[in-house]
Amino acid sequence: MIGVYDSGQGGKSVLKELVALMPQEDYIYYADTAHCPYGPRSPQYIIDRACAITEFLMDKGCEMIVVACNTATAAAISYLREHYPIPFIGMEPALKPAALSSKTGVVGVLATSGTFKGRLYLNTLARFSEEVKVIQRVGEGLVETVEAGILDGEQVEKLIHDCIDPMLAEGADHIVLGCTHYPFLQPVIERIAGPSVTVINPAPAVARQAKRVLEGIKKMEPSTRKGSIEYFNS
């Protein structure tokens, strides 16, 4: 059983990739909607929620957990790995592939304030900020919009223009989605950014890493079995 959790519905963008890659596995998805969004929360608050959700998922039989939330990964994954005896897979804004692929030398990163403060992101930024110019923008209002089920329209376009227009003005040719809610808005982001800009969703890479870790736990053989998905919500 694989546990997947997020502050809300955003982690379903990761769950989708996990199921596509490992359809035979059983999943539990936990949306912590009562405490969404995580972005403005303190690190300790997020750690406390991560522990509560981890214990809930382990009680349900989960033997691996995907923290399908960039903010929760930044705040809590080191603590989780130190205190629980199962593997945890986390999120990381895909700054490295964007930096290595950029032709203009300008990369935009769209994330929450909590993600931008995370040690993993800051370490990656330090490695590549000399090679490319990195323009960071907090996706104000985007999580709430996705949670409300509003994925297109004038309101969404205005929010996205506010987020990415400064990146485009500086010549960014890659935009990294640093929150699992944002891929639900990717069609609008790509439409506004235009065909010369590559929008990177890290979820497929996270799913591949989860598969590698799972292969280290158990022998995975080809199967026609269709796994189950169970949903919980706070």
C-alpha positions, 0 to 999 in steps of 0.5 A: 500500500502506497500513501500519498498526501497533500495539503489538498487536491494538488497531490492528485497530479502526482497520484495520476503519474504514480497510477500511470506508472504502477497501476497494479499497486494499491493507494491511499490518498489523503487531502488535508483540506481542513488545513490548506493551504500550507504555504503560510503555515509555520514549519512546526505546524506542517511537521505536526500535520505530517506526523499525524497524517503519516501515523494515519496512513501507516495505521491503514497499512501504508509501507511507503509514503509520497509527500505530494506537496512541495511545502510539506516536503521542504518543512517535514520530510527530513523529520519524517525520515528520521522518526518513521521506519518507512521510506518517504518520497518528496517533491523538489522544484525541477530547477536543475533540468530547467537550468541545464536546458535553458537557452536564454539563461533565465528560468522562472520558478513558481512555488509557495513561500514555504517551498522557497525557504526549504533547504533542498530548494535553497541548495539547488538554487545555490548550485545553479544560480551562477549559471542561470538567472532564477526568477522566483514568484509565489503563486498567490491565490493559485492553490485556493483557486484549484481547491475551489475547482476553478481551472480556467477563465478570467480570474485564473488568467489574471492570477497567472499573468500576475505570476508569470508576466515578470518571468516572461519580461526577463526572457525566461524560457522555462517555468518550473511548477513548484507546487503540486496544485499548479499542474492543474493550471498548466494548460492556461500557463502554457497558453499565456506563456506561449510555445517558446516557453517550456513548463516543467511539472516534476510529478512524472520524475517523482513517480519514477523515483517512487517506483525505484524505491518500491523496487528496492522493497519488493520484487515487482513483476509484470501484472494485469492486476488493477490496484485500488485507490482509497480517498480520505479528507480531513 
